[in-house]
Amino acid sequence: MKKEFFSTQTPLGETLSLYKNFWEGPELSETLAIVSGLHGDRLNGLMAASRLSRFLGDIAQGREPDFKITGNIQIFPVVNLPALSEGNAAWSYDNLDADRAFPGLEEGDLTETLCHAVLQQTAQSDYGIILQTAEPHYTDAPHIKMISANLKSLARNLDLRVTREIAEFPALTLQLIKQWHALGMASFILSAGTPGVVDPSQSDILFESVLNFMLVTGFLSHTHRKGHKRELDFYPAKNECTLLTKHSGMFLPKSKVGNWLNVDQTVGEVVDLYSGEVLETVTAREAGFLVTLRVYPLVHEQEPVAVLLTRKNKRRFWPFS
C-alpha cells in the first residue's frame, strides 16, 4: 500500500511529497524497513527497492500465490527525490549529503527535514536494510556492510558472501545506519555497482539478497522455497587496505571488483594526462578481495583508487563464530 509520509513546500515554491510502500503482516509481527535513494545517483538500490515493491504488491494482490506476507514490511524507494530529479548525489539547493544529515530536524533545511521524517517512520522497526552503490567515482562489488560484528549470524540471511565491518569515524553518527544501530535495530547496508549507472545484474543481486532475508527471517513464506543461510567471509574494519596513488594523472584500472588479488598483482596504472606515459603501476600491497575500485580516471597524488579486504585475522563464519 502506497502512503505519503512527508510533504512540504520547497524553497523554490514547489510541493515535495515522499511516499513509502507498506504491507502489514499478522498482529504482533516484527517490522522490516528498507530504504534506498538517500543519494540521487545511487540507482541500483533504487531499482531494487522498486522491484521489491512491485513483487510485494503482486503477492498482496494474489498474483504470486505461492508467497504470503507474514511480517510488516515498509519500503522507502527514494528519500532524496530533489537530488534524484537532478541526477546528483545531493540536491544542489542545499548541497547536503542526506546520509550525513541524520537524525535531521523537524524544522530545518529540506534535506534535514526529510531525513527527520525517514528516521521517525523507521524508528520502531526491528530490522533495517539500506540499498546503495559505491561512493562517487568508484564501483563496489556486491557486499554487506554492518556496524556490529554481533550481527554476523543474521547477516547470513542476506545471501552475500562478503561482509565488511564499518569503521568508526566522526561523521558516522550522522548516518542512518548508525542512528538505527543506536535505536537497537539490526541494520545492514547492501552495496553494489557504480553511482549514476543502472546495472540490472547488480540490482538483481540486491533484490535476491533482500528476498532471501525476508524468507529466512519470516517476513515472507513460500509453499516450497525456504531461503537459506550462507557462509560469510567477515572482514573487520582493521583488515581494509586502501591503495593510494603516488602521482597525478589518469588512472586506468587493470583489475575488476569481486576478484581476489595476490600480493604485487596489478590493480591499475596512472598515466600522464598529456603524454600517455605510464607514471606508476598500482599494485596490491597485500593479498585481498577487491571490494572497491576507482572508475573515474582523473586522480591526484595520494588519491584512493582501490580498497582490498585482507585475510589477516579474517574470520569465516560458518556456522558459528
Solvent accessible surface area in square Angstrom, and as a share of the most:
residue,aa,sasa,rsa
1,M,137,0.61
2,K,138,0.58
3,K,107,0.45
4,E,85,0.38
5,F,26,0.11
6,F,23,0.10
7,S,59,0.38
8,T,48,0.28
9,Q,128,0.57
10,T,13,0.07
11,P,77,0.48
12,L,111,0.55
13,G,45,0.43
14,E,109,0.49
15,T,105,0.61
16,L,13,0.07
17,S,27,0.18
18,L,2,0.01
19,Y,89,0.34
20,K,17,0.07
21,N,26,0.13
22,F,41,0.17
23,W,21,0.07
24,E,134,0.60
25,G,18,0.17
26,P,74,0.47
27,E,156,0.70
28,L,175,0.87
29,S,26,0.17
30,E,80,0.36
31,T,22,0.13
32,L,0,0.00
33,A,0,0.00
34,I,0,0.00
35,V,0,0.00
36,S,0,0.00
37,G,1,0.01
38,L,7,0.04
39,H,15,0.07
40,G,1,0.01
41,D,16,0.09
42,R,8,0.03
43,L,37,0.18
44,N,0,0.00
45,G,0,0.00
46,L,27,0.13
47,M,84,0.38
48,A,1,0.01
49,A,0,0.00
50,S,49,0.32
51,R,76,0.28
52,L,0,0.00
53,S,15,0.10
54,R,156,0.57
55,F,29,0.12
56,L,0,0.00
57,G,20,0.19
58,D,31,0.16
59,I,13,0.07
60,A,59,0.46
61,Q,125,0.56
62,G,49,0.47
63,R,152,0.55
64,E,55,0.25
65,P,112,0.70
66,D,65,0.34
67,F,26,0.11
68,K,130,0.55
69,I,23,0.12
70,T,38,0.22
71,G,2,0.02
72,N,25,0.13
73,I,0,0.00
74,Q,8,0.04
75,I,0,0.00
76,F,0,0.00
77,P,23,0.14
78,V,29,0.17
79,V,0,0.00
80,N,0,0.00
81,L,57,0.28
82,P,13,0.08
83,A,0,0.00
84,L,50,0.25
85,S,90,0.58
86,E,73,0.33
87,G,51,0.49
88,N,65,0.33
89,A,27,0.21
90,A,18,0.14
91,W,15,0.05
92,S,75,0.48
93,Y,124,0.47
94,D,32,0.16
95,N,115,0.59
96,L,56,0.28
97,D,51,0.26
98,A,0,0.00
99,D,7,0.03
100,R,83,0.30
101,A,15,0.11
102,F,1,0.00
103,P,66,0.42
104,G,14,0.13
105,L,92,0.46
106,E,135,0.61
107,E,156,0.70
108,G,44,0.42
109,D,74,0.38
110,L,15,0.07
111,T,1,0.01
112,E,40,0.18
113,T,20,0.12
114,L,1,0.00
115,C,0,0.00
116,H,43,0.19
117,A,13,0.10
118,V,0,0.00
119,L,11,0.06
120,Q,106,0.47
121,Q,62,0.27
122,T,0,0.00
123,A,25,0.19
124,Q,162,0.72
125,S,8,0.05
126,D,58,0.30
127,Y,33,0.13
128,G,0,0.00
129,I,0,0.00
130,I,2,0.01
131,L,2,0.01
132,Q,20,0.09
133,T,1,0.01
134,A,3,0.02
135,E,96,0.43
136,P,53,0.34
137,H,85,0.38
138,Y,33,0.12
139,T,17,0.10
140,D,6,0.03
141,A,1,0.01
142,P,35,0.22
143,H,0,0.00
144,I,0,0.00
145,K,35,0.15
146,M,0,0.00
147,I,19,0.10
148,S,20,0.13
149,A,38,0.30
150,N,141,0.72
151,L,31,0.16
152,K,14,0.06
153,S,56,0.36
154,L,35,0.17
155,A,0,0.00
156,R,21,0.08
157,N,4,0.02
158,L,0,0.00
159,D,30,0.15
160,L,17,0.08
161,R,80,0.29
162,V,13,0.07
163,T,0,0.00
164,R,30,0.11
165,E,44,0.20
166,I,24,0.12
167,A,53,0.41
168,E,118,0.53
169,F,80,0.33
170,P,129,0.81
171,A,31,0.24
172,L,1,0.00
173,T,69,0.40
174,L,72,0.36
175,Q,16,0.07
176,L,0,0.00
177,I,1,0.00
178,K,45,0.19
179,Q,31,0.14
180,W,0,0.00
181,H,65,0.29
182,A,84,0.65
183,L,94,0.47
184,G,66,0.64
185,M,8,0.03
186,A,17,0.13
187,S,2,0.02
188,F,0,0.00
189,I,6,0.03
190,L,0,0.00
191,S,0,0.00
192,A,0,0.00
193,G,3,0.03
194,T,32,0.19
195,P,17,0.11
196,G,48,0.46
197,V,78,0.45
198,V,71,0.41
199,D,47,0.24
200,P,93,0.59
201,S,66,0.43
202,Q,29,0.13
203,S,9,0.06
204,D,62,0.32
205,I,62,0.31
206,L,0,0.00
207,F,7,0.03
208,E,68,0.30
209,S,3,0.02
210,V,0,0.00
211,L,5,0.03
212,N,3,0.02
213,F,0,0.00
214,M,0,0.00
215,L,14,0.07
216,V,42,0.24
217,T,32,0.18
218,G,37,0.35
219,F,3,0.01
220,L,3,0.02
221,S,46,0.30
222,H,34,0.15
223,T,83,0.48
224,H,149,0.66
225,R,93,0.34
226,K,140,0.60
227,G,23,0.22
228,H,101,0.45
229,K,84,0.36
230,R,91,0.33
231,E,39,0.18
232,L,0,0.00
233,D,11,0.06
234,F,7,0.03
235,Y,5,0.02
236,P,18,0.11
237,A,23,0.18
238,K,143,0.61
239,N,1,0.00
240,E,53,0.24
241,C,4,0.02
242,T,53,0.31
243,L,3,0.01
244,L,73,0.36
245,T,0,0.00
246,K,144,0.61
247,H,74,0.33
248,S,54,0.35
249,G,6,0.06
250,M,51,0.23
251,F,2,0.01
252,L,70,0.35
253,P,55,0.35
254,K,114,0.48
255,S,17,0.11
256,K,153,0.65
257,V,34,0.20
258,G,36,0.35
259,N,70,0.36
260,W,83,0.29
261,L,1,0.01
262,N,92,0.47
263,V,82,0.47
264,D,103,0.53
265,Q,74,0.33
266,T,49,0.28
267,V,0,0.00
268,G,0,0.00
269,E,41,0.18
270,V,0,0.00
271,V,17,0.10
272,D,41,0.21
273,L,94,0.47
274,Y,198,0.75
275,S,81,0.52
276,G,45,0.44
277,E,111,0.50
278,V,75,0.43
279,L,60,0.30
280,E,21,0.10
281,T,65,0.38
282,V,8,0.05
283,T,48,0.28
284,A,0,0.00
285,R,142,0.52
286,E,55,0.25
287,A,34,0.26
288,G,0,0.00
289,F,27,0.11
290,L,0,0.00
291,V,0,0.00
292,T,17,0.10
293,L,7,0.03
294,R,11,0.04
295,V,66,0.38
296,Y,103,0.39
297,P,43,0.27
298,L,72,0.36
299,V,1,0.00
300,H,116,0.52
301,E,115,0.52
302,Q,112,0.50
303,E,36,0.16
304,P,53,0.34
305,V,0,0.00
306,A,1,0.01
307,V,19,0.11
308,L,0,0.00
309,L,0,0.00
310,T,2,0.01
311,R,140,0.51
312,K,95,0.40
313,N,107,0.55
314,K,41,0.17
315,R,142,0.52
316,R,120,0.44
317,F,10,0.04
318,W,133,0.47
319,P,60,0.38
320,F,176,0.73
321,S,85,0.55
